[in-house]
């Protein structure tokens, strides 16, 4: 039988560490809070702080670049949509005005008859009321008559069918309107037929 070995007085005894993992404190009877891992809460090393800061800075720069790119895309799309709406609205107005001008052009002969009847004193009674309503309606849609005696001759809107000269005018002047001209907004629907008088220097006076 082997006798138990007794350690010498100077021999270092091994250190025994006892971990009490009981969840209930035997002294208080209360439930113990779970112990935090040793690594949790430990201050990171200085090198780890530097690496983390650089990573955060790079991520912030990348996020800002992406935000700027998306913002520029949104602004470009907004501008393109605004231009598209303006172009559609402009085209829509052009189509409407062209349609109105086309209808008005078909009624110009009626307006000529009305104007001739008024010049001869035949525009009276119910006929006058209907004629006035027709003229008013067409003018409200944008049809505008032009050309009157005494105005300067403009070949872009006047068509000269008679020509004469006189010292009483300083330059080419409309002296008679043979057919009224009409425009719809900036669009010329029909030029005016006019008689034009050019300037002619007066003859020198004869000596007595």
Secondary structure by P-SEA (a helix, b strand, c coil): cccccccccccccbbbbbbccccccccccccccccccccccccccaaaaaaaaaaaaaaaaaaaaaaaaaaaaaaaaaaaaaaaaaaaaaaaaaaaaaaaaaaaaaaaaaaaaaaaaaaacccccaaaaaaaaaaaaaaaabbbbbbbccccccccccccccccccccccccccccccbbbbbccccccbbbbbbbbbbbcccccccc
